[in-house]
């Protein structure tokens, strides 16, 4: 039974991946083609309008801009952009490392930074996982207390599932929609883009196409710290959801096993109370016959006592 369940889950997972691949390919391939065509047209127009720049010089310039962008430097004007490696910005980066979000817009470029990032991630990710599980368990305490206040006597299992879904779903909406509203104001994103960023972040996907705190503002560093705290608490809530789903799955498996055990015990009880067949009756008679023989032998062994007493009577008569 367990192998069948595992097989079903694997088939469902791979089917889900195939469906996602087909839909994403359909939705994004046309847009990608248009973007490539626009880039080719823009480059051709630039070379036509500025004849002092040849194609090779333009390619080198574009590669330089892309390299700077990949390292987190935005060369949007003549002034230098805000640093990404001050202490508070580095703290935000450390959060994205050990939470496995990894936006990709900022990454260490030096040999020492890359080496330290390897060691830091290997020890930090298990630590953060433990922290998130612990926070999730603490969050579950008031939720379980709230669920235990109201009971449906006839449908306790259904009640548990419904309550868990409502509470966890409502909490997840709060962790997504409230920050999304703030991001839409502070980051000048649309609300749809803000919701998209919130979901991608809390699911630790972290594409890096939208990253909070990129603007060079006076409150940029502390704003990133608040975003980091939101990430940690939001991931703890996600860990709570996964834990609750796991408990529900274990409960379903336990209930299924109990059903099979009850059926097996019922079959055994039924077999022990079935009528005895003819062959079995004969064996029963044979097994009971020696008991009669032993009883007769006991009588026979008692009879000689009478015979032994008779000679004593004769001797007394003499």
N, C-alpha and C positions, 0 to 999 in steps of 0.2 A: 504493500500500500504506500509506504514511504517513497519508494522508487517511482511510482506512478505520479505522486504529487510533485516530486522534483522534476520529472520529465515535463509535466504540464507547465510548471513555472518557467522552465528553460524555453519551451516552445513559445509561450506567451511573450517572454522577454525578447527573443530574437524576432518574433513577429512584430512587436512594438518598434524595434529598431528599423526593420524594413519599411514599415509604414511611415515612420518619421523621415527616413532617407528619401522616400518617394515624394512626400509633401514638400520638404525643404527644397529638394531639387526643382520641383515645379514652380515654387514661389520665388526662388532667388536666382535661378539661372538666367532668366530674361533680363532682370535688373543688372546682373553682373555684366552681361554682354553690352547693355547700353552704357554702363559706366566705362568700360574699356574703350568703346567707340568714342565717347566724349573726351576721354584722355588723349586719344590719338588726334582728334580734331583740334583740341586746345594746344597741343604741342606743335602741330603744323601751323596753326594760326600765329602762335608766338614767334616761330622761326621766320614766318613770312613778314611779320610786322617789324621784327628787330633783326635785321640782316647782319648786324655786327656780331651776333651770337650764332655760332654754328651748332650743329646737332650734338657733337661730342661735348662741348662746353655746357650745353643745357642738360645733358644726361648726368654729367658730373655734379652740376648744381642740384639737380633733383635728388641724386643719391645722398648728397650731404644733408639735405633737409630731412630725408627719410631716416638717415642714421641718427640725427639729432632727436627726431621725434621718437624713435625706438628707445632712446636712452632717457626719455622723459623731458627733453628740452624742447620748448615750443618757440621757434624763431619767428614770431609773428610781427615783430617790429625791431627797431634799432636798439631799444633798451633791452637789458638782460631780463630774462624771465625769473620768476621766483624759484628758489632752490628747492629741490626735492629731498635733500639729504641733511637738512638741519635736524635737531634732535626730535622734535615733535613729528615732523614728516617721516623720519626714520621709524618712529614708533608706529605710525600708521602702516608703513611698509611691513614691519615685523608682524603686525596683526594679520595682514593679508597672506603672509607666508605660513604661519602656523595654523591658520584656519583653512588653508589649502584653497583660498579664493584665487590668489595670484592673477590680478588683473592683467599684468603683462605690459602696462604702460610704463612702469618703472621697474628696472632690474639692475642688479650690480654689474658693473662693466669691468672692474679690476679683477685680477687673479685672486687677490686676497679676499675681496668681497664675495666672489663666487664660491671660493672654498669655505669661507665661514657660513655662507648661506646653506651649503650642503649639510654641514654639521648642525647648524641651528635648526634646520627643518627636521632632521632625523630625530632629534630629541624633543623639539617643540611641538610637533604634530601629535604624538601620543599624549603629551602633557595637556594640550588644548582639548583633545578628545575626552580625557578624563575630567577636565574642568567642565566641559559642556554637559557630560552625562551627570555630573554631580549637581550642577545648576538645574538641569532638567528634572532630577529627582526632587529637589527642593520646590520647584514650581508645581510638581504634581501633588504635593501635600495639600495645599488649599483646594485644589481642584477635586481631589478625592473626597475631601470633607464636604464640599458643596454637593457632589454627586450623591453622597450618602444621606442627605437630608430628606430627599423625596424618594419613595420606593413604590414601584408597581408590583404588587404581590404576585400577580400571575405572570408577569413578563419581566423578570429581573434581568435576564440576559439582554433582551431587546432594549430595556431601559438603559443599561450600561453602555451599549453601543451608541444609542441615540445621544445620550448625554455627552459622551466623549467626543463624538463627531461635532456636536454643536459648540462645545466649549473650545476645543482645539481649533476648529474652523474659524470661530469668532476671534480668537487670539491671533491666529495667523493673518487674518484680514487687518487687524489693528497694526501688527508689525509691518505690514506692507503698505496699507493705504495712508496711514498717518505720516510716516516718513516720506512717502511719495508726494504728499501735499507740500511738505517742507521743501523737498528737492525741486519741485516745479517752480517755487518762488525764488529760492536761493540760486539755483543753477540755471535758471531760464530754460528749463526743459518743459516740454509738454507733459501733461499728467500721464498720458500713455507711456511716454519715454521714462518717466519717473517710476511708474509701476513696473515697467520692464526691467529697469536697473535694480529695483528692490528685490524682485523675484530672482533675477540672475545672481545677485549677490548672496542672498540667504540660501540659495541652493548650491553655493560654492562653485558655480560655473565660472563666473568672472571672465567674460569675454574681453573686457577692457575697452569696448567701444564707448561706454559711458562710465565715467569715474567721478565720484563726488570729491569736491575740494581741489579742483584743478585751477580755479580762478585765482589770480594774484590779488587777494584782498587782505585787509588788516586782520581779519578774524580767521584767516585760512587755516592756520595751525591748530587752533582750538576747535574749529569746526571739524577738522579731520579727527580729532580725538573723540568728539561726540559721535561722529560716524562710526568710529571704531568700537565704541561702547554699544551702539545700536547693533553692529554686526555680531558682537559676542552674545548679547542677550537674545537676538533673533535666532542665532544658530543654536543656542540652548533650547529655545522653544521648538525648533526643528528636531533636535535630539529627543525632546519629550514626545513629539508626535511619532517619531520612528519607534520609540520605546513602547508607546501605547499600541501601535499597530503590531509590533512583535508580540506583545502580551495577548492581543486578540487572536493572533495566528496560533500561538501556543495553546490558548484555551480551546480553540476549535479542534486542534489536533488531539488534545487530551479528551475532549468530549467524544470524538470519533473513536478513539481507542477504547474508551469505556463502553461504547455501544457494542463494539466487536467482542469485548470481554463478556458483557452481559449475554450476548447471543450465544457465545460458546458455553457459558455456564448453564444457560437454559437448555441447550442441546444435551449436555451431560446429565442434567437432572431428569430430562425426559427419557434418556436411555436407561437410567437406573430404575425407573418406574414402569418400564414396558413389560407386558406379560411374558412369562417364561415359555420357550418353545418346547416341543415334545422331547427332542434330544436332551435339552437342558433339564427337563423334568426327570428323565431316566437317570441322569447323572446325580441329580439331587437324591433320588431314591437310593442309589448305590451308596452315596455318601452317608445317608442316614442309616442304612442297614447295619454297618458295623456297630453302631450305638446299641442296637437291639441285641446283637451277639454278645457284646460286652456285658450287657445287663444279664443275659442268660448265664454267662460264665460266672458272673458274680453269684448267681443263685446256686450254680453247681458247686462252687467253692464253699458255700455255706452248708450244703447238704452233708458232707463228710463229718461235720461236727456232731450231727445226730447219731451217725453210725459209731463214732468213737465213744459216745456217751452210753450206748446200749450195752457193751461189755461190762461196764461198771455196774449196771443193774444186775447182770447175771452173776457176777462175783459176789454181790451182796446177798443174792438168794441162796447161793451155796453156803 
